[in-house]
Amino acid sequence: MEKIGKIDIKYLAENFGTPLYVYDYDIIKNNYQRLKSAFDKYYPKNTIHYSVKANSNLNILKVFKDLDCGADCSSPFELFLADKAGFDKNKILYTGNYESIEDLKVAANFNVKINIDDINSFKRLIKIKHPEIISFRINPGIGRGGFEGIVTAGSDAKFGVPYEQAFEAYKLALDSGVKRFGIHMMTGSNNLEPYYFAEVVDKLLTIAGNIFTKLKIAPEYIDIGGGFGIPYDDDEEELNIEETARLVSEVLIEKSKKYHFDEPELKMEPGRYLIGNAGYLISKVTGIKNSYKRFIGIDAGMNVLIRPALYGARHRIKIYGKNDRKNFYYVCGQICENSDIMASHIYLPEVEEGDLAIILDVGAYGFSMSSNYNNRLRPAEILIKDEKAHLIRARETYEDILRLMNLD
Ligand SMILES: Cc1ncc(COP(=O)(O)O)c(C=O)c1O
């Protein structure tokens, strides 16, 4: 692998240093347009809210805003960032969990639609401000993700109102004077199977249909969360988004008829699908060790990309200028944890110190999950647009970190 967009990776490493996150604008735009046009074809009354937590660089947010996308925020500062990037308030959602009074105050003051995680959170909210519209995040009792760590519904999940309590939640909201309603779920991330989306949307709509009919209310919107997956390996197939849109829309239309709802707006909150494959992490090989295993050390460890160490996520790795795959390696970072493994059992070319190792599909949950562990500095970020490399976040400095420490 030699280039990202039309820019040479060696040029990027030499000019901006490593480790370095690089995002390709054209890929982001394509991802958005593919998703949007698939759903527009089958269910035009839809809004995509980019999940800010996936990658919250202001310049990235601005890219989505300019594509006419909405935003979904999970914390007060994400709301602040979405606002600063210029998103219309009408297109911003707030979806937190275990929301504090302070979080709810900020969300209420921003006057955005809230997908609330719990009945008690709703009780806290109405003490602050009575919402015009409310949507509860429902745990429909089933969840699925690319692997266990990213399943966010079902009996082991900390999220949402269990569906058995959903009636009580909406009744409480109705009795408190709320007149407009949505319903939300987010059951897991990195799903590659269209039928799963149809199955879980069917489940949510059945829950909504039963409750809303009894309470004589109707959903203004159905928010199905994110979760659209991307392949992280050569042998994985892409999610058929056209088929996903068709199946989800079929269920929505059928269930809206069955329960006599006017067709609700369909909201989605994708993160990974929109930006995952647009991101690359350029790192430098710092050392090769022939130990009990053959290790390649790189300057991008779990501090820069935690997904493999956190929950065993897999990422492909390429070596600049070398394309064969004849050696068997373990790739690790420089962090003092034995879980700081970027890839295990991976075939790569013969690697030398100073080589550039490029980790693929890191646009989502890459930088946004990075840390200063071992007092390593956070990397810079580049956006490639119009065949130019734009520095969209400077590399952190010692001064940046020292600024927040007091020494009396
Ligand atoms: C509430 C909510 N919405 C959307 C997303 C985005 O998920 P994905 O990146 O899988 O699309 C997440 C991710 O954790 C989430 O928690």
The ligand as an SDF file (V2000), in Angstrom:
LIG
                    3D

 16 16  0  0  0  0  0  0  0  0999 V2000
  -26.8540    5.4230   20.8480 C   0  0  0  0  0  0  0  0  0  0  0  0
  -25.9230    5.0980   19.7420 C   0  0  0  0  0  0  0  0  0  0  0  0
  -26.2540    5.4360   18.4960 N   0  0  0  0  0  0  0  0  0  0  0  0
  -25.4220    5.1830   17.4560 C   0  0  0  0  0  0  0  0  0  0  0  0
  -24.2110    4.5600   17.6370 C   0  0  0  0  0  0  0  0  0  0  0  0
  -23.3420    4.3300   16.4540 C   0  0  0  0  0  0  0  0  0  0  0  0
  -23.1230    3.0040   16.2300 O   0  0  0  0  0  0  0  0  0  0  0  0
  -22.4140    2.4790   14.9170 P   0  0  0  0  0  0  0  0  0  0  0  0
  -21.0820    3.1160   14.8680 O   0  0  0  0  0  0  0  0  0  0  0  0
  -22.3610    1.0160   15.1100 O   0  0  0  0  0  0  0  0  0  0  0  0
  -23.2640    2.8570   13.7600 O   0  0  0  0  0  0  0  0  0  0  0  0
  -23.8320    4.1610   18.9210 C   0  0  0  0  0  0  0  0  0  0  0  0
  -22.5600    3.4710   19.1350 C   0  0  0  0  0  0  0  0  0  0  0  0
  -22.2050    2.9910   20.1620 O   0  0  0  0  0  0  0  0  0  0  0  0
  -24.7090    4.4430   20.0150 C   0  0  0  0  0  0  0  0  0  0  0  0
  -24.3840    4.0980   21.2620 O   0  0  0  0  0  0  0  0  0  0  0  0
  1  2  1  0
  2  3  1  0
  2 15  2  0
  3  4  2  0
  4  5  1  0
  5  6  1  0
  5 12  2  0
  6  7  1  0
  7  8  1  0
  8  9  2  0
  8 10  1  0
  8 11  1  0
 12 13  1  0
 12 15  1  0
 13 14  2  0
 15 16  1  0
M  END
$$$$
